[in-house]
Amino acid sequence: MNIDTEELTPMTALGPLDGRYAAKTAVLRGVFSEAALIRQRVRVEVFWLETLCGEPAVPEARALSPEETALLESLADNFSAQDAARVKDIERTTNHDVKAVEYYLRERLADTSLVDVSEFLHFACTSEDINNLAYTLMVGDGREVLLTVQQELIDALRARAHADADIPMLARTHGQPASPTTLGKEWAVYADRLARHRTCIESVPLRGKMNGAVGNFNAHAAACPGADWPRITRELIEQRLGLTQTPYTTQVEPQDGLAELFHALARFNRTLLDLDRDVWLYVSRGALKQKTRAGEVGSSTMPHKVNPLDFENSEGNLGIACRLLEHLAAELPVSRMQRDLSGSTVLRNIGVAFGHSLLAFRSSLRGMEKLEPNGDALRAELDGAWEVLAEPVQTVMRKAGLEHPYERLKELTRGKAVTRESLHEFIRGLELPEEDRDRLLALTPAAYIGLAADLARDI
């Protein structure tokens, strides 16, 4: 028997973004919900009417008084959930979402001094002129939300890089012991990578168009042939809406800019996923510990467990987000000839991709707050890995001109247990300058960190 799900609540929602994680993604509902999309459409329609009424080349659209401009802009600024519901009521008759917005605005202007210019609502526009700008404005607002949390992540990683700059740890390449590093330097690697990806996300120009049914200003030129429509629409798009005009389009704006943004966001997410998996492995091998929280349970049957749940949660959400972002980036720039509707359905899932990204960012942040170095485990790993000093010994031998340094160290160390004593015996038997020999004899795995600590402090 099915549970009654007529009332939509976090317990009855179809998906976790509006269900289990509703509180954590609430900030995006005001950006990507259906009501938010309608509000952006209203904003574009209002600004277009204002633009026409301020354009001398379209004298039939008379100039507006300051009071009329304020009234018109209030329709966008004060647009409410009840207003969105009214638009949806109209859409039940029109069966067309953008036309419903036009009719809603006509309705709101019917009893005002603006009724005489209401015929210029949606003037010469195709629905895509409104939609491409509305969706891009939504993406811009959503980008700001993600950029803020991304910066928090980067700042947290930088802080950890500085705090842990001098904590040596055994590195592993191919899962095997390798030249030591410091914990701080490994945090710095991710801080640097994520910062570069964030810069790419922030710098992608968001683009839009308002040039009619197939991108030629056909209706515009037929109605007002003397108007400079490319300039008029560019001023609307760039000065009023803060976007960048795409001058050459079919009916649809090519959405190459959105694809570029989604690819950049996917790269950020993939890098964060890489971090999540590394942290998981560090926790697994005991290099990192997790602070416990009162009342928290790690297993229903094994009470000792403290699981890296935050990083696992982040990894899962990043996987979903990346696949959606990559599909969006692949699908949106492709449209058969002048227009098809395949991209329209895909666009409605941008908020889902951003929602899973936001969840992942916050999960990783929460996980980072619980981590602390396990000094005993880190020291024990290093103390048991004297074979990693084969690298500096053979490098110093090369510098001194000794024969077959690599091969001699390979014979001593590869696949064998190497101790401090056996390595020192080998070093003492080398014909090295005394200064080089003494430096090698003083070297320990924990001290063999190169410039790692300085690199971490410099991030």
C-alpha positions in Angstrom: 0.0 0.0 0.0 1.4 3.4 -1.0 2.0 6.2 1.5 -0.3 9.3 0.9 2.0 11.8 -0.9 -0.6 14.4 -2.0 1.0 17.0 0.3 4.6 17.8 -0.7 6.9 17.8 2.3 10.5 16.9 2.9 9.2 13.4 3.9 7.1 13.0 0.7 9.4 14.6 -1.9 10.4 12.5 -4.9 14.1 13.4 -4.6 16.5 14.1 -1.8 17.3 17.7 -2.7 13.7 18.7 -1.7 13.4 15.8 0.8 16.2 14.6 3.1 18.5 17.5 2.2 15.8 20.2 1.8 17.2 22.5 4.5 20.7 22.2 3.1 19.7 23.2 -0.4 17.0 25.8 0.5 19.2 28.7 -0.7 19.0 27.4 -4.2 15.2 27.1 -4.3 14.9 30.9 -4.6 17.3 30.6 -7.6 16.2 27.6 -9.6 12.6 26.8 -8.7 9.7 27.2 -11.1 8.7 30.3 -9.3 12.2 31.7 -9.6 12.2 31.0 -13.4 8.9 32.8 -13.8 10.2 35.8 -11.8 13.2 36.0 -14.1 10.9 35.9 -17.1 8.9 38.7 -15.7 12.1 40.7 -15.1 13.2 40.3 -18.7 9.7 41.3 -20.1 9.6 44.3 -17.8 13.1 45.5 -18.8 12.3 45.0 -22.5 9.1 47.1 -22.2 11.1 49.8 -20.4 13.8 49.7 -23.2 11.2 50.1 -25.9 9.6 53.0 -24.1 12.9 54.7 -23.8 13.9 54.3 -27.5 13.3 57.3 -29.8 13.3 55.0 -32.8 10.1 53.3 -31.5 8.0 56.4 -30.9 4.8 54.4 -30.6 6.1 53.1 -27.3 5.8 56.4 -25.4 8.2 57.5 -22.7 7.3 56.5 -19.1 7.1 58.8 -16.2 9.3 58.1 -13.1 6.2 56.8 -11.3 5.3 54.5 -14.2 8.8 53.1 -14.3 8.7 52.5 -10.6 5.4 50.7 -10.9 6.6 48.6 -13.8 9.8 47.6 -12.0 7.9 46.8 -8.8 6.2 43.9 -10.7 9.6 42.3 -11.0 11.1 43.4 -7.7 8.1 42.3 -5.6 7.2 39.2 -7.5 5.8 36.7 -5.0 4.9 33.0 -4.8 1.3 34.1 -5.2 2.1 35.9 -8.4 3.9 32.8 -9.7 0.8 30.8 -8.9 -1.3 33.2 -10.9 1.0 32.8 -13.9 0.6 29.0 -13.6 -3.2 29.5 -13.5 -3.0 31.4 -16.8 -0.7 28.7 -18.3 -3.4 26.1 -17.7 -5.4 27.9 -20.4 -2.5 29.0 -22.7 -0.6 25.7 -22.4 2.4 28.0 -23.0 4.6 29.1 -20.1 6.1 32.3 -21.6 2.8 33.5 -23.1 1.3 33.1 -19.7 3.9 35.6 -18.3 2.9 38.1 -21.0 -0.8 37.7 -20.2 -0.1 38.0 -16.5 1.7 41.3 -17.0 -1.1 42.6 -19.3 -3.5 41.7 -16.5 -1.4 43.6 -13.9 -1.2 46.7 -16.2 -4.9 46.7 -17.2 -6.0 49.2 -14.6 -3.0 51.4 -14.6 -1.8 54.3 -16.8 0.5 51.8 -18.6 -2.4 50.0 -20.3 -1.7 52.0 -23.5 1.8 50.6 -23.8 1.0 47.0 -22.7 0.8 45.9 -26.3 4.6 46.4 -26.4 5.0 43.6 -23.9 6.9 40.7 -25.6 7.2 43.0 -28.7 8.8 41.1 -31.6 10.0 38.4 -29.3 10.1 34.7 -29.6 9.8 32.7 -26.3 13.5 31.8 -26.5 14.4 35.5 -26.3 12.9 35.6 -22.9 13.9 32.1 -21.8 17.5 32.2 -22.7 18.0 35.4 -20.7 15.9 34.1 -17.7 17.8 30.9 -17.5 21.2 32.6 -17.8 20.2 35.1 -15.0 19.3 32.1 -12.8 22.6 30.4 -13.5 24.4 33.7 -12.6 22.7 33.8 -9.3 23.4 30.1 -8.7 27.0 30.6 -9.6 27.3 33.2 -6.8 26.0 30.7 -4.3 28.5 28.0 -5.3 31.4 30.5 -5.6 30.9 31.5 -2.0 31.0 27.9 -0.6 33.9 27.1 -3.0 35.9 29.9 -1.5 35.1 28.6 2.0 36.5 25.2 1.0 39.7 26.8 -0.5 40.2 28.9 2.6 39.8 25.9 4.8 42.4 23.9 2.8 44.8 26.9 2.9 44.4 27.1 6.6 45.1 23.4 7.0 48.1 23.7 4.6 49.6 26.4 6.9 48.8 24.6 10.1 50.1 21.2 9.0 53.0 22.5 6.9 55.7 20.9 9.0 54.0 17.6 9.7 55.9 14.9 7.7 54.1 12.0 6.2 55.0 9.1 4.0 53.8 9.6 0.4 52.5 6.8 -1.7 52.8 6.4 -5.4 51.0 3.4 -6.9 50.0 2.8 -3.3 53.7 2.0 -2.4 55.9 4.0 0.0 57.5 6.9 -1.8 59.5 10.0 -1.0 58.0 11.7 2.1 56.0 14.9 2.0 54.2 17.0 4.6 50.5 16.9 5.3 50.3 20.6 4.8 51.8 20.4 1.3 49.2 17.8 0.3 46.4 20.2 1.4 48.2 23.0 -0.6 48.0 20.9 -3.8 44.2 20.8 -3.5 43.9 24.4 -2.4 45.8 25.5 -5.5 43.9 23.2 -7.9 40.5 24.2 -6.6 41.4 27.9 -6.6 42.3 27.7 -10.3 39.1 25.9 -11.2 37.1 28.5 -9.2 38.8 31.3 -11.1 37.7 29.6 -14.4 34.1 29.3 -13.1 34.0 32.9 -12.0 35.4 34.2 -15.3 33.1 32.5 -17.8 31.0 35.3 -19.4 27.3 34.5 -19.3 25.7 35.2 -22.6 22.3 36.0 -24.0 20.4 37.0 -27.1 17.2 38.9 -28.0 17.1 38.9 -31.8 13.8 37.2 -32.7 12.5 34.0 -34.2 15.6 32.9 -36.0 18.2 35.5 -34.9 17.7 38.1 -37.7 15.5 40.7 -36.1 12.9 39.9 -38.7 9.8 41.2 -36.9 11.7 44.1 -35.4 12.9 45.4 -38.7 9.5 44.9 -40.3 7.8 47.0 -37.6 10.5 49.7 -37.1 13.0 49.5 -39.9 14.9 52.6 -38.8 15.8 51.3 -35.4 19.3 50.0 -34.6 18.0 46.7 -33.1 21.5 45.2 -32.4 22.4 48.2 -30.4 19.0 48.4 -28.6 19.1 44.7 -27.5 22.8 44.9 -26.7 22.1 47.7 -24.2 19.3 45.7 -22.6 21.4 42.5 -22.3 24.6 44.1 -21.2 23.7 47.3 -19.3 20.4 46.3 -17.8 20.9 42.5 -17.3 24.6 42.4 -16.9 25.2 39.7 -19.5 27.2 39.5 -22.7 25.3 39.7 -26.0 25.7 36.8 -28.5 25.4 38.6 -31.9 24.9 35.6 -34.1 22.3 33.0 -33.3 19.5 30.8 -34.7 16.3 30.9 -32.7 18.3 29.6 -29.7 21.3 31.2 -28.0 24.0 28.6 -28.7 24.7 28.2 -24.9 28.4 27.6 -25.5 28.9 29.9 -22.5 26.8 27.7 -20.2 28.6 24.6 -21.5 31.9 26.3 -20.7 30.7 27.1 -17.2 29.3 23.6 -16.6 32.6 22.0 -17.8 34.5 24.3 -15.4 32.3 23.4 -12.5 32.6 19.7 -13.4 36.4 20.1 -13.2 36.2 21.7 -9.8 33.9 18.8 -8.7 36.2 16.1 -10.0 39.1 17.7 -8.2 37.1 17.8 -5.0 36.2 14.2 -5.5 39.9 13.4 -5.8 40.4 15.1 -2.4 37.5 13.2 -0.9 39.1 9.9 -1.9 42.5 10.8 -0.7 41.2 11.8 2.7 39.2 8.6 2.8 42.5 6.7 2.3 44.4 8.8 4.8 41.7 8.0 7.4 41.7 4.4 6.4 45.4 4.0 7.0 45.3 6.0 10.2 47.3 9.0 9.0 44.3 11.2 9.9 41.9 10.9 12.8 38.3 12.2 13.0 37.0 14.1 16.0 34.0 12.3 17.4 30.6 14.0 18.2 28.5 13.1 21.1 25.6 10.8 20.2 26.9 10.1 16.7 26.9 6.4 15.6 29.4 4.9 13.1 27.8 1.5 12.8 24.6 -0.2 13.9 26.6 -3.2 15.2 30.3 -2.1 15.6 30.3 0.7 18.2 34.0 1.5 17.7 33.7 2.9 14.2 34.1 6.5 13.2 33.4 6.5 9.5 34.5 9.2 7.0 30.8 9.7 6.1 31.1 13.4 5.1 33.6 12.6 2.4 31.6 9.6 1.2 28.5 11.8 1.0 30.4 14.4 -0.9 31.8 11.8 -3.3 28.4 10.4 -4.1 26.9 13.9 -4.7 29.8 15.0 -6.8 29.3 11.9 -9.0 25.7 12.8 -9.7 26.5 16.5 -10.2 29.3 15.8 -12.6 27.2 13.5 -14.8 24.4 16.1 -14.9 26.8 18.9 -15.7 28.6 16.9 -18.4 25.3 16.0 -20.0 24.1 19.6 -19.8 27.4 20.8 -21.4 27.1 18.2 -24.2 23.4 18.6 -24.9 22.7 22.3 -24.7 25.0 23.6 -27.5 23.3 21.2 -30.0 20.1 22.2 -31.7 18.7 20.8 -35.0 18.8 23.6 -37.6 17.2 26.7 -36.2 15.5 25.2 -33.2 14.4 22.0 -31.4 13.1 21.5 -27.9 15.5 18.8 -26.7 17.5 21.4 -24.7 14.4 22.8 -23.0 13.8 19.8 -20.8 17.5 19.5 -20.0 17.7 23.2 -18.9 15.2 22.5 -16.1 17.8 20.2 -14.4 20.5 22.9 -13.9 19.3 23.4 -10.3 19.6 19.7 -9.6 23.3 19.7 -10.7 23.9 22.8 -8.6 22.1 21.3 -5.7 24.2 18.1 -5.6 27.3 20.3 -6.0 26.3 22.4 -3.0 25.6 19.4 -0.9 29.0 18.0 -1.8 30.9 21.2 -1.0 29.3 21.5 2.4 29.9 17.8 3.2 33.6 18.1 2.4 33.8 21.3 4.5 32.1 19.6 7.5 34.4 16.6 7.1 37.5 18.9 7.0 36.4 20.4 10.4 36.6 16.9 12.0 40.1 16.0 10.8 43.3 16.1 12.8 46.7 14.5 12.1 47.5 11.2 13.8 51.0 12.0 14.8 51.8 8.5 16.2 50.7 6.8 13.0 52.5 9.2 10.7 55.7 8.8 12.7 55.4 5.0 12.7 54.9 4.9 9.0 58.0 6.9 8.4 60.1 5.0 10.9 59.2 1.8 9.0 60.1 3.1 5.6 63.9 3.7 5.5 63.9 2.4 1.9 62.6 5.7 0.7 66.1 7.2 1.4 67.4 5.1 -1.6 66.4 8.1 -3.7 68.7 10.7 -2.0 71.5 8.3 -1.6 71.7 7.3 -5.3 71.2 11.0 -6.3 74.2 12.0 -4.2 76.2 9.1 -5.6 75.4 10.4 -9.1 76.6 13.8 -8.2 79.9 12.3 -6.9 80.4 10.3 -10.1 80.1 6.9 -8.5 79.4 4.0 -10.9 75.9 2.4 -11.2 74.3 4.3 -8.3 70.7 3.4 -9.3 71.4 -0.2 -9.8 73.3 -0.6 -6.6 70.5 1.0 -4.6 68.0 -1.2 -6.4 69.9 -4.3 -5.4 69.9 -3.1 -1.8 66.3 -2.0 -1.4 63.9 -3.3 -4.1 61.4 -5.6 -2.4 63.5 -5.9 0.7 63.2 -4.7 4.2 65.6 -1.8 4.7 66.6 -0.7 8.2 68.5 2.3 9.4 71.4 0.1 10.2 71.6 -1.6 6.8 71.3 1.7 4.9 74.0 3.4 7.1 76.3 0.4 6.5 75.8 0.9 2.7 76.5 4.7 3.0 79.6 4.2 5.1 81.0 1.9 2.3 80.7 4.6 -0.3 83.6 6.7 -1.5 81.8 10.0 -0.9 83.1 13.4 0.2 82.8 13.5 4.0 80.3 16.3 4.0 78.0 14.4 1.7 78.4 11.2 3.7 77.6 13.0 7.0 74.6 14.6 5.5 73.2 11.3 4.3 73.9 9.6 7.6 72.0 12.4 9.4 69.0 12.0 7.1 65.8 10.3 8.3 62.6 9.6 6.4 60.8 12.2 8.5 63.5 14.8 7.6 63.5 13.9 3.9 60.7 16.3 2.9 62.5 18.6 0.4 60.8 22.0 0.2 57.4 20.6 1.2 57.0 22.7 4.3 57.9 25.9 2.5 55.6 25.2 -0.3 52.7 24.6 2.1 53.4 27.9 4.0 53.5 29.8 0.7 50.1 28.8 -0.6 
